[in-house]
């Protein structure tokens, strides 16, 4: 669970530095930020929200047109870790 939270914190950090203006508005960037905050507040894997990671990643790539963003790589890592649990 701690490893998942570390990746979530990285995503939040990237979003705050690279997409700070978009965080003020509704959209996929704000949604990802909110989901990461929600995961960080969870105490165990059973409390994790049911997330369709591929859809989130696709929407992020479509909205930002940044197909090599570190956010996508971190989301992929989180998806794999949550599947293992």
Beta strands, then each sheet from edge to edge (+ up, - down):
end
